[in-house]
Amino acid sequence: MLAELKDRSQVTIPKSVVTELGLKIGDQFEVITQHGEIHLVPVVVYPKAEIEKLEKLAAQAKKTNI
């Protein structure tokens, strides 16, 4: 499968890949280069407030399991 580098360094991900991975507009990716290759890894970014809530829940769970 080929992709072409466009203006402003944009690359279009083929529709078959978007469908296969369930990607949506606004999804974010970690861009990694290794041995002359480019890897796009989908990531989930959570707001800081959400992370703090999860940390509190995890701390509570640890307390109840002791």
N, CA, C and O atoms as a Tripos MOL2 file, in Angstrom:
@<TRIPOS>MOLECULE
protein
  264   263    66     0     0
PROTEIN
NO_CHARGES

@<TRIPOS>ATOM
      1 N           0.8450   -1.1670    0.0000 N.3       1 MET1
      2 CA          0.0000    0.0000    0.0000 C.3       1 MET1
      3 C           0.8970    1.2390    0.0000 C.2       1 MET1
      4 O           1.8220    1.3330    0.8070 O.2       1 MET1
      5 N           0.6360    2.1670   -0.8790 N.am      2 LEU2
      6 CA          1.4450    3.3760   -0.9680 C.3       2 LEU2
      7 C           0.6920    4.5720   -0.4090 C.2       2 LEU2
      8 O          -0.5340    4.6440   -0.4920 O.2       2 LEU2
      9 N           1.4340    5.4990    0.1550 N.am      3 ALA3
     10 CA          0.8940    6.7790    0.6070 C.3       3 ALA3
     11 C           1.8730    7.8420    0.1300 C.2       3 ALA3
     12 O           3.0570    7.5640   -0.0600 O.2       3 ALA3
     13 N           1.3790    9.0520   -0.0610 N.am      4 GLU4
     14 CA          2.2000   10.1340   -0.5920 C.3       4 GLU4
     15 C           2.2560   11.2850    0.3970 C.2       4 GLU4
     16 O           1.2480   11.6500    1.0010 O.2       4 GLU4
     17 N           3.4580   11.8590    0.5570 N.am      5 LEU5
     18 CA          3.6350   13.0340    1.4050 C.3       5 LEU5
     19 C           3.0920   14.2490    0.6700 C.2       5 LEU5
     20 O           3.5180   14.5410   -0.4470 O.2       5 LEU5
     21 N           2.1600   14.9560    1.2860 N.am      6 LYS6
     22 CA          1.4950   16.1100    0.6740 C.3       6 LYS6
     23 C           2.0280   17.4080    1.2670 C.2       6 LYS6
     24 O           2.9630   17.4130    2.0680 O.2       6 LYS6
     25 N           1.3980   18.5180    0.8460 N.am      7 ASP7
     26 CA          1.7460   19.8290    1.4090 C.3       7 ASP7
     27 C           1.6660   19.7700    2.9300 C.2       7 ASP7
     28 O           0.8810   19.0020    3.4860 O.2       7 ASP7
     29 N           2.4520   20.5550    3.5770 N.am      8 ARG8
     30 CA          2.4720   20.6700    5.0340 C.3       8 ARG8
     31 C           2.7210   19.3250    5.7260 C.2       8 ARG8
     32 O           2.2220   19.0830    6.8250 O.2       8 ARG8
     33 N           3.4810   18.4710    5.0860 N.am      9 SER9
     34 CA          3.9010   17.1700    5.6500 C.3       9 SER9
     35 C           2.7390   16.2520    5.9910 C.2       9 SER9
     36 O           2.8330   15.4790    6.9450 O.2       9 SER9
     37 N           1.6460   16.3150    5.2390 N.am     10 GLN10
     38 CA          0.4820   15.4710    5.5030 C.3      10 GLN10
     39 C           0.5530   14.1770    4.7020 C.2      10 GLN10
     40 O           0.9630   14.1610    3.5410 O.2      10 GLN10
     41 N           0.1380   13.0810    5.3630 N.am     11 VAL11
     42 CA          0.0490   11.7740    4.7220 C.3      11 VAL11
     43 C          -1.3610   11.2530    4.9800 C.2      11 VAL11
     44 O          -1.8430   11.3070    6.1110 O.2      11 VAL11
     45 N          -2.0210   10.7530    3.9490 N.am     12 THR12
     46 CA         -3.3490   10.1750    4.1080 C.3      12 THR12
     47 C          -3.2160    8.6940    4.4230 C.2      12 THR12
     48 O          -2.5360    7.9550    3.7120 O.2      12 THR12
     49 N          -3.8770    8.2650    5.5030 N.am     13 ILE13
     50 CA         -3.8850    6.8480    5.8660 C.3      13 ILE13
     51 C          -4.9550    6.1800    5.0070 C.2      13 ILE13
     52 O          -6.0940    6.6470    4.9730 O.2      13 ILE13
     53 N          -4.6120    5.0990    4.3140 N.am     14 PRO14
     54 CA         -5.5920    4.4380    3.4460 C.3      14 PRO14
     55 C          -6.8570    4.0340    4.2120 C.2      14 PRO14
     56 O          -6.7970    3.6140    5.3670 O.2      14 PRO14
     57 N          -8.0080    4.1740    3.5330 N.am     15 LYS15
     58 CA         -9.2970    3.8920    4.1580 C.3      15 LYS15
     59 C          -9.3680    2.4870    4.7250 C.2      15 LYS15
     60 O          -9.9620    2.2830    5.7840 O.2      15 LYS15
     61 N          -8.7810    1.5220    4.0510 N.am     16 SER16
     62 CA         -8.8260    0.1430    4.5520 C.3      16 SER16
     63 C          -8.1370    0.0220    5.9140 C.2      16 SER16
     64 O          -8.5750   -0.7570    6.7610 O.2      16 SER16
     65 N          -7.0680    0.7810    6.1280 N.am     17 VAL17
     66 CA         -6.3580    0.7610    7.4160 C.3      17 VAL17
     67 C          -7.1980    1.4700    8.4750 C.2      17 VAL17
     68 O          -7.3120    0.9950    9.6050 O.2      17 VAL17
     69 N          -7.7860    2.6120    8.1040 N.am     18 VAL18
     70 CA         -8.6500    3.3570    9.0290 C.3      18 VAL18
     71 C          -9.8000    2.4710    9.4980 C.2      18 VAL18
     72 O         -10.1140    2.4310   10.6880 O.2      18 VAL18
     73 N         -10.4220    1.7660    8.5690 N.am     19 THR19
     74 CA        -11.5440    0.8840    8.8890 C.3      19 THR19
     75 C         -11.0890   -0.2830    9.7510 C.2      19 THR19
     76 O         -11.7220   -0.6020   10.7580 O.2      19 THR19
     77 N          -9.9910   -0.9220    9.3570 N.am     20 GLU20
     78 CA         -9.4840   -2.0870   10.0890 C.3      20 GLU20
     79 C          -9.1830   -1.7590   11.5440 C.2      20 GLU20
     80 O          -9.4700   -2.5520   12.4410 O.2      20 GLU20
     81 N          -8.5950   -0.5680   11.7730 N.am     21 LEU21
     82 CA         -8.1980   -0.1860   13.1300 C.3      21 LEU21
     83 C          -9.2770    0.6030   13.8710 C.2      21 LEU21
     84 O          -9.1170    0.9140   15.0510 O.2      21 LEU21
     85 N         -10.3740    0.9280   13.1870 N.am     22 GLY22
     86 CA        -11.4500    1.6820   13.8360 C.3      22 GLY22
     87 C         -11.0410    3.1010   14.1840 C.2      22 GLY22
     88 O         -11.4780    3.6380   15.2020 O.2      22 GLY22
     89 N         -10.2070    3.7170   13.3530 N.am     23 LEU23
     90 CA         -9.7280    5.0720   13.6160 C.3      23 LEU23
     91 C         -10.8200    6.0910   13.3050 C.2      23 LEU23
     92 O         -11.6850    5.8730   12.4570 O.2      23 LEU23
     93 N         -10.7470    7.2190   14.0290 N.am     24 LYS24
     94 CA        -11.7220    8.2880   13.8350 C.3      24 LYS24
     95 C         -11.0050    9.6300   13.7410 C.2      24 LYS24
     96 O          -9.8710    9.7720   14.1990 O.2      24 LYS24
     97 N         -11.6760   10.6100   13.1450 N.am     25 ILE25
     98 CA        -11.1210   11.9570   13.0510 C.3      25 ILE25
     99 C         -10.7860   12.4500   14.4560 C.2      25 ILE25
    100 O         -11.5990   12.3230   15.3720 O.2      25 ILE25
    101 N          -9.6150   12.9990   14.6210 N.am     26 GLY26
    102 CA         -9.1710   13.5150   15.9130 C.3      26 GLY26
    103 C          -8.3150   12.5330   16.7010 C.2      26 GLY26
    104 O          -7.7050   12.9170   17.6990 O.2      26 GLY26
    105 N          -8.2560   11.2610   16.2700 N.am     27 ASP27
    106 CA         -7.3870   10.2990   16.9530 C.3      27 ASP27
    107 C          -5.9460   10.8050   16.8970 C.2      27 ASP27
    108 O          -5.5490   11.4730   15.9430 O.2      27 ASP27
    109 N          -5.1760   10.4820   17.9220 N.am     28 GLN28
    110 CA         -3.7830   10.9170   17.9860 C.3      28 GLN28
    111 C          -2.8550    9.7190   17.8870 C.2      28 GLN28
    112 O          -3.2230    8.5910   18.2170 O.2      28 GLN28
    113 N          -1.6310    9.9950   17.4210 N.am     29 PHE29
    114 CA         -0.6520    8.9410   17.2010 C.3      29 PHE29
    115 C           0.6940    9.3440   17.7760 C.2      29 PHE29
    116 O           1.0680   10.5170   17.7510 O.2      29 PHE29
    117 N           1.4100    8.3720   18.2890 N.am     30 GLU30
    118 CA          2.8190    8.5370   18.6360 C.3      30 GLU30
    119 C           3.5760    8.2540   17.3390 C.2      30 GLU30
    120 O           3.3290    7.2400   16.6860 O.2      30 GLU30
    121 N           4.4900    9.1380   16.9660 N.am     31 VAL31
    122 CA          5.2830    8.9500   15.7490 C.3      31 VAL31
    123 C           6.6730    8.4910   16.1700 C.2      31 VAL31
    124 O           7.3810    9.1940   16.8910 O.2      31 VAL31
    125 N           7.0510    7.3050   15.7110 N.am     32 ILE32
    126 CA          8.3270    6.7070   16.0960 C.3      32 ILE32
    127 C           9.1210    6.4130   14.8280 C.2      32 ILE32
    128 O           8.5770    5.8880   13.8560 O.2      32 ILE32
    129 N          10.3980    6.7490   14.8400 N.am     33 THR33
    130 CA         11.2670    6.3860   13.7210 C.3      33 THR33
    131 C          12.2840    5.3640   14.2120 C.2      33 THR33
    132 O          12.8900    5.5250   15.2710 O.2      33 THR33
    133 N          12.4580    4.3000   13.4130 N.am     34 GLN34
    134 CA         13.4220    3.2460   13.7310 C.3      34 GLN34
    135 C          14.0150    2.7240   12.4390 C.2      34 GLN34
    136 O          13.2870    2.3220   11.5300 O.2      34 GLN34
    137 N          15.3140    2.7290   12.3580 N.am     35 HIS35
    138 CA         16.0160    2.1380   11.2110 C.3      35 HIS35
    139 C          15.4610    2.6610    9.8780 C.2      35 HIS35
    140 O          15.2910    1.8900    8.9330 O.2      35 HIS35
    141 N          15.1840    3.9520    9.8020 N.am     36 GLY36
    142 CA         14.7040    4.5500    8.5630 C.3      36 GLY36
    143 C          13.2310    4.3190    8.2810 C.2      36 GLY36
    144 O          12.7590    4.6420    7.1910 O.2      36 GLY36
    145 N          12.4900    3.7670    9.2370 N.am     37 GLU37
    146 CA         11.0530    3.5330    9.0790 C.3      37 GLU37
    147 C          10.2740    4.4890    9.9670 C.2      37 GLU37
    148 O          10.7800    4.9490   10.9900 O.2      37 GLU37
    149 N           9.0410    4.7860    9.5730 N.am     38 ILE38
    150 CA          8.1420    5.6200   10.3580 C.3      38 ILE38
    151 C           7.0170    4.7340   10.8660 C.2      38 ILE38
    152 O           6.3690    4.0400   10.0830 O.2      38 ILE38
    153 N           6.7810    4.7530   12.1700 N.am     39 HIS39
    154 CA          5.6940    3.9830   12.7750 C.3      39 HIS39
    155 C           4.7120    4.9520   13.4140 C.2      39 HIS39
    156 O           5.1100    5.8210   14.1890 O.2      39 HIS39
    157 N           3.4340    4.8080   13.0940 N.am     40 LEU40
    158 CA          2.3730    5.5820   13.7240 C.3      40 LEU40
    159 C           1.6490    4.6600   14.6890 C.2      40 LEU40
    160 O           1.0860    3.6470   14.2750 O.2      40 LEU40
    161 N           1.6580    4.9980   15.9630 N.am     41 VAL41
    162 CA          1.0340    4.1610   16.9830 C.3      41 VAL41
    163 C          -0.1370    4.9340   17.5870 C.2      41 VAL41
    164 O           0.0740    5.9670   18.2220 O.2      41 VAL41
    165 N          -1.3720    4.4510   17.4000 N.am     42 PRO42
    166 CA         -2.5190    5.1490   17.9870 C.3      42 PRO42
    167 C          -2.3940    5.1930   19.5110 C.2      42 PRO42
    168 O          -2.0230    4.2020   20.1400 O.2      42 PRO42
    169 N          -2.7040    6.3390   20.0900 N.am     43 VAL43
    170 CA         -2.6570    6.5020   21.5450 C.3      43 VAL43
    171 C          -3.9560    7.1440   22.0280 C.2      43 VAL43
    172 O          -4.6690    7.8000   21.2690 O.2      43 VAL43
    173 N          -4.2340    6.9370   23.2920 N.am     44 VAL44
    174 CA         -5.3810    7.5760   23.9290 C.3      44 VAL44
    175 C          -4.8250    8.6300   24.8760 C.2      44 VAL44
    176 O          -3.9470    8.3420   25.6900 O.2      44 VAL44
    177 N          -5.3320    9.8410   24.7690 N.am     45 VAL45
    178 CA         -4.8900   10.9310   25.6250 C.3      45 VAL45
    179 C          -6.0520   11.2930   26.5430 C.2      45 VAL45
    180 O          -7.1380   11.6430   26.0820 O.2      45 VAL45
    181 N          -5.8060   11.2030   27.8510 N.am     46 TYR46
    182 CA         -6.8400   11.5220   28.8360 C.3      46 TYR46
    183 C          -6.5710   12.8920   29.4480 C.2      46 TYR46
    184 O          -5.4150   13.2570   29.6620 O.2      46 TYR46
    185 N          -7.6310   13.6590   29.7320 N.am     47 PRO47
    186 CA         -7.4450   14.9250   30.4400 C.3      47 PRO47
    187 C          -6.8560   14.6670   31.8310 C.2      47 PRO47
    188 O          -7.1090   13.6210   32.4290 O.2      47 PRO47
    189 N          -6.0820   15.6080   32.3340 N.am     48 LYS48
    190 CA         -5.4170   15.4580   33.6270 C.3      48 LYS48
    191 C          -6.4200   15.1610   34.7380 C.2      48 LYS48
    192 O          -6.1330   14.3460   35.6150 O.2      48 LYS48
    193 N          -7.5860   15.7990   34.7220 N.am     49 ALA49
    194 CA         -8.5990   15.5710   35.7540 C.3      49 ALA49
    195 C          -9.0550   14.1130   35.7540 C.2      49 ALA49
    196 O          -9.3080   13.5460   36.8170 O.2      49 ALA49
    197 N          -9.1620   13.5060   34.5780 N.am     50 GLU50
    198 CA         -9.5580   12.1010   34.4700 C.3      50 GLU50
    199 C          -8.4930   11.1990   35.0760 C.2      50 GLU50
    200 O          -8.8130   10.2350   35.7720 O.2      50 GLU50
    201 N          -7.2330   11.5080   34.8130 N.am     51 ILE51
    202 CA         -6.1190   10.7280   35.3670 C.3      51 ILE51
    203 C          -6.1380   10.8060   36.8930 C.2      51 ILE51
    204 O          -5.9360    9.7990   37.5720 O.2      51 ILE51
    205 N          -6.3810   11.9980   37.4280 N.am     52 GLU52
    206 CA         -6.4230   12.1630   38.8850 C.3      52 GLU52
    207 C          -7.5530   11.3300   39.4940 C.2      52 GLU52
    208 O          -7.3700   10.7300   40.5540 O.2      52 GLU52
    209 N          -8.7070   11.2840   38.8460 N.am     53 LYS53
    210 CA         -9.8190   10.4530   39.3380 C.3      53 LYS53
    211 C          -9.4270    8.9810   39.3530 C.2      53 LYS53
    212 O          -9.7020    8.2650   40.3160 O.2      53 LYS53
    213 N          -8.7790    8.5360   38.2750 N.am     54 LEU54
    214 CA         -8.3520    7.1420   38.1990 C.3      54 LEU54
    215 C          -7.3100    6.8080   39.2660 C.2      54 LEU54
    216 O          -7.3290    5.7180   39.8370 O.2      54 LEU54
    217 N          -6.4000    7.7500   39.5340 N.am     55 GLU55
    218 CA         -5.3850    7.5300   40.5720 C.3      55 GLU55
    219 C          -6.0330    7.3950   41.9420 C.2      55 GLU55
    220 O          -5.6240    6.5550   42.7440 O.2      55 GLU55
    221 N          -7.0490    8.2240   42.2160 N.am     56 LYS56
    222 CA         -7.7620    8.1420   43.4990 C.3      56 LYS56
    223 C          -8.4810    6.7960   43.6220 C.2      56 LYS56
    224 O          -8.4520    6.1710   44.6820 O.2      56 LYS56
    225 N          -9.1230    6.3530   42.5440 N.am     57 LEU57
    226 CA         -9.8020    5.0600   42.5670 C.3      57 LEU57
    227 C          -8.8110    3.9210   42.8090 C.2      57 LEU57
    228 O          -9.1000    2.9920   43.5630 O.2      57 LEU57
    229 N          -7.6640    3.9940   42.1790 N.am     58 ALA58
    230 CA         -6.6410    2.9620   42.3460 C.3      58 ALA58
    231 C          -6.1350    2.9440   43.7890 C.2      58 ALA58
    232 O          -5.9310    1.8750   44.3640 O.2      58 ALA58
    233 N          -5.9330    4.1230   44.3710 N.am     59 ALA59
    234 CA         -5.4640    4.2040   45.7690 C.3      59 ALA59
    235 C          -6.5130    3.6200   46.7070 C.2      59 ALA59
    236 O          -6.1640    2.9090   47.6490 O.2      59 ALA59
    237 N          -7.7800    3.9020   46.4700 N.am     60 GLN60
    238 CA         -8.8610    3.3540   47.2820 C.3      60 GLN60
    239 C          -8.9130    1.8310   47.1530 C.2      60 GLN60
    240 O          -9.1030    1.1240   48.1430 O.2      60 GLN60
    241 N          -8.7460    1.3390   45.9390 N.am     61 ALA61
    242 CA         -8.7610   -0.1080   45.7110 C.3      61 ALA61
    243 C          -7.6240   -0.7880   46.4460 C.2      61 ALA61
    244 O          -7.8080   -1.8750   46.9930 O.2      61 ALA61
    245 N          -6.4550   -0.1710   46.4700 N.am     62 LYS62
    246 CA         -5.3080   -0.7530   47.1870 C.3      62 LYS62
    247 C          -5.5980   -0.8400   48.6780 C.2      62 LYS62
    248 O          -5.2590   -1.8330   49.3210 O.2      62 LYS62
    249 N          -6.2300    0.2050   49.2350 N.am     63 LYS63
    250 CA         -6.5470    0.2290   50.6580 C.3      63 LYS63
    251 C          -7.5270   -0.8840   51.0250 C.2      63 LYS63
    252 O          -7.3890   -1.4950   52.0850 O.2      63 LYS63
    253 N          -8.4930   -1.1530   50.1900 N.am     64 THR64
    254 CA         -9.5090   -2.1610   50.5110 C.3      64 THR64
    255 C          -8.9990   -3.5880   50.3000 C.2      64 THR64
    256 O          -9.5950   -4.5340   50.8140 O.2      64 THR64
    257 N          -7.9200   -3.7520   49.5620 N.am     65 ASN65
    258 CA         -7.3630   -5.0890   49.3150 C.3      65 ASN65
    259 C          -6.3080   -5.4870   50.3350 C.2      65 ASN65
    260 O          -5.7900   -6.6020   50.2800 O.2      65 ASN65
    261 N          -5.9810   -4.5950   51.2680 N.am     66 ILE66
    262 CA         -4.9070   -4.9170   52.2430 C.3      66 ILE66
    263 C          -5.4490   -5.7790   53.3490 C.2      66 ILE66
    264 O          -4.7100   -6.1530   54.2590 O.2      66 ILE66
@<TRIPOS>BOND
     1     1     2 1
     2     2     3 1
     3     3     4 2
     4     3     5 am
     5     5     6 1
     6     6     7 1
     7     7     8 2
     8     7     9 am
     9     9    10 1
    10    10    11 1
    11    11    12 2
    12    11    13 am
    13    13    14 1
    14    14    15 1
    15    15    16 2
    16    15    17 am
    17    17    18 1
    18    18    19 1
    19    19    20 2
    20    19    21 am
    21    21    22 1
    22    22    23 1
    23    23    24 2
    24    23    25 am
    25    25    26 1
    26    26    27 1
    27    27    28 2
    28    27    29 am
    29    29    30 1
    30    30    31 1
    31    31    32 2
    32    31    33 am
    33    33    34 1
    34    34    35 1
    35    35    36 2
    36    35    37 am
    37    37    38 1
    38    38    39 1
    39    39    40 2
    40    39    41 am
    41    41    42 1
    42    42    43 1
    43    43    44 2
    44    43    45 am
    45    45    46 1
    46    46    47 1
    47    47    48 2
    48    47    49 am
    49    49    50 1
    50    50    51 1
    51    51    52 2
    52    51    53 am
    53    53    54 1
    54    54    55 1
    55    55    56 2
    56    55    57 am
    57    57    58 1
    58    58    59 1
    59    59    60 2
    60    59    61 am
    61    61    62 1
    62    62    63 1
    63    63    64 2
    64    63    65 am
    65    65    66 1
    66    66    67 1
    67    67    68 2
    68    67    69 am
    69    69    70 1
    70    70    71 1
    71    71    72 2
    72    71    73 am
    73    73    74 1
    74    74    75 1
    75    75    76 2
    76    75    77 am
    77    77    78 1
    78    78    79 1
    79    79    80 2
    80    79    81 am
    81    81    82 1
    82    82    83 1
    83    83    84 2
    84    83    85 am
    85    85    86 1
    86    86    87 1
    87    87    88 2
    88    87    89 am
    89    89    90 1
    90    90    91 1
    91    91    92 2
    92    91    93 am
    93    93    94 1
    94    94    95 1
    95    95    96 2
    96    95    97 am
    97    97    98 1
    98    98    99 1
    99    99   100 2
   100    99   101 am
   101   101   102 1
   102   102   103 1
   103   103   104 2
   104   103   105 am
   105   105   106 1
   106   106   107 1
   107   107   108 2
   108   107   109 am
   109   109   110 1
   110   110   111 1
   111   111   112 2
   112   111   113 am
   113   113   114 1
   114   114   115 1
   115   115   116 2
   116   115   117 am
   117   117   118 1
   118   118   119 1
   119   119   120 2
   120   119   121 am
   121   121   122 1
   122   122   123 1
   123   123   124 2
   124   123   125 am
   125   125   126 1
   126   126   127 1
   127   127   128 2
   128   127   129 am
   129   129   130 1
   130   130   131 1
   131   131   132 2
   132   131   133 am
   133   133   134 1
   134   134   135 1
   135   135   136 2
   136   135   137 am
   137   137   138 1
   138   138   139 1
   139   139   140 2
   140   139   141 am
   141   141   142 1
   142   142   143 1
   143   143   144 2
   144   143   145 am
   145   145   146 1
   146   146   147 1
   147   147   148 2
   148   147   149 am
   149   149   150 1
   150   150   151 1
   151   151   152 2
   152   151   153 am
   153   153   154 1
   154   154   155 1
   155   155   156 2
   156   155   157 am
   157   157   158 1
   158   158   159 1
   159   159   160 2
   160   159   161 am
   161   161   162 1
   162   162   163 1
   163   163   164 2
   164   163   165 am
   165   165   166 1
   166   166   167 1
   167   167   168 2
   168   167   169 am
   169   169   170 1
   170   170   171 1
   171   171   172 2
   172   171   173 am
   173   173   174 1
   174   174   175 1
   175   175   176 2
   176   175   177 am
   177   177   178 1
   178   178   179 1
   179   179   180 2
   180   179   181 am
   181   181   182 1
   182   182   183 1
   183   183   184 2
   184   183   185 am
   185   185   186 1
   186   186   187 1
   187   187   188 2
   188   187   189 am
   189   189   190 1
   190   190   191 1
   191   191   192 2
   192   191   193 am
   193   193   194 1
   194   194   195 1
   195   195   196 2
   196   195   197 am
   197   197   198 1
   198   198   199 1
   199   199   200 2
   200   199   201 am
   201   201   202 1
   202   202   203 1
   203   203   204 2
   204   203   205 am
   205   205   206 1
   206   206   207 1
   207   207   208 2
   208   207   209 am
   209   209   210 1
   210   210   211 1
   211   211   212 2
   212   211   213 am
   213   213   214 1
   214   214   215 1
   215   215   216 2
   216   215   217 am
   217   217   218 1
   218   218   219 1
   219   219   220 2
   220   219   221 am
   221   221   222 1
   222   222   223 1
   223   223   224 2
   224   223   225 am
   225   225   226 1
   226   226   227 1
   227   227   228 2
   228   227   229 am
   229   229   230 1
   230   230   231 1
   231   231   232 2
   232   231   233 am
   233   233   234 1
   234   234   235 1
   235   235   236 2
   236   235   237 am
   237   237   238 1
   238   238   239 1
   239   239   240 2
   240   239   241 am
   241   241   242 1
   242   242   243 1
   243   243   244 2
   244   243   245 am
   245   245   246 1
   246   246   247 1
   247   247   248 2
   248   247   249 am
   249   249   250 1
   250   250   251 1
   251   251   252 2
   252   251   253 am
   253   253   254 1
   254   254   255 1
   255   255   256 2
   256   255   257 am
   257   257   258 1
   258   258   259 1
   259   259   260 2
   260   259   261 am
   261   261   262 1
   262   262   263 1
   263   263   264 2
@<TRIPOS>SUBSTRUCTURE
     1 MET1         2 RESIDUE 1 A MET
     2 LEU2         6 RESIDUE 1 A LEU
     3 ALA3        10 RESIDUE 1 A ALA
     4 GLU4        14 RESIDUE 1 A GLU
     5 LEU5        18 RESIDUE 1 A LEU
     6 LYS6        22 RESIDUE 1 A LYS
     7 ASP7        26 RESIDUE 1 A ASP
     8 ARG8        30 RESIDUE 1 A ARG
     9 SER9        34 RESIDUE 1 A SER
    10 GLN10       38 RESIDUE 1 A GLN
    11 VAL11       42 RESIDUE 1 A VAL
    12 THR12       46 RESIDUE 1 A THR
    13 ILE13       50 RESIDUE 1 A ILE
    14 PRO14       54 RESIDUE 1 A PRO
    15 LYS15       58 RESIDUE 1 A LYS
    16 SER16       62 RESIDUE 1 A SER
    17 VAL17       66 RESIDUE 1 A VAL
    18 VAL18       70 RESIDUE 1 A VAL
    19 THR19       74 RESIDUE 1 A THR
    20 GLU20       78 RESIDUE 1 A GLU
    21 LEU21       82 RESIDUE 1 A LEU
    22 GLY22       86 RESIDUE 1 A GLY
    23 LEU23       90 RESIDUE 1 A LEU
    24 LYS24       94 RESIDUE 1 A LYS
    25 ILE25       98 RESIDUE 1 A ILE
    26 GLY26      102 RESIDUE 1 A GLY
    27 ASP27      106 RESIDUE 1 A ASP
    28 GLN28      110 RESIDUE 1 A GLN
    29 PHE29      114 RESIDUE 1 A PHE
    30 GLU30      118 RESIDUE 1 A GLU
    31 VAL31      122 RESIDUE 1 A VAL
    32 ILE32      126 RESIDUE 1 A ILE
    33 THR33      130 RESIDUE 1 A THR
    34 GLN34      134 RESIDUE 1 A GLN
    35 HIS35      138 RESIDUE 1 A HIS
    36 GLY36      142 RESIDUE 1 A GLY
    37 GLU37      146 RESIDUE 1 A GLU
    38 ILE38      150 RESIDUE 1 A ILE
    39 HIS39      154 RESIDUE 1 A HIS
    40 LEU40      158 RESIDUE 1 A LEU
    41 VAL41      162 RESIDUE 1 A VAL
    42 PRO42      166 RESIDUE 1 A PRO
    43 VAL43      170 RESIDUE 1 A VAL
    44 VAL44      174 RESIDUE 1 A VAL
    45 VAL45      178 RESIDUE 1 A VAL
    46 TYR46      182 RESIDUE 1 A TYR
    47 PRO47      186 RESIDUE 1 A PRO
    48 LYS48      190 RESIDUE 1 A LYS
    49 ALA49      194 RESIDUE 1 A ALA
    50 GLU50      198 RESIDUE 1 A GLU
    51 ILE51      202 RESIDUE 1 A ILE
    52 GLU52      206 RESIDUE 1 A GLU
    53 LYS53      210 RESIDUE 1 A LYS
    54 LEU54      214 RESIDUE 1 A LEU
    55 GLU55      218 RESIDUE 1 A GLU
    56 LYS56      222 RESIDUE 1 A LYS
    57 LEU57      226 RESIDUE 1 A LEU
    58 ALA58      230 RESIDUE 1 A ALA
    59 ALA59      234 RESIDUE 1 A ALA
    60 GLN60      238 RESIDUE 1 A GLN
    61 ALA61      242 RESIDUE 1 A ALA
    62 LYS62      246 RESIDUE 1 A LYS
    63 LYS63      250 RESIDUE 1 A LYS
    64 THR64      254 RESIDUE 1 A THR
    65 ASN65      258 RESIDUE 1 A ASN
    66 ILE66      262 RESIDUE 1 A ILE
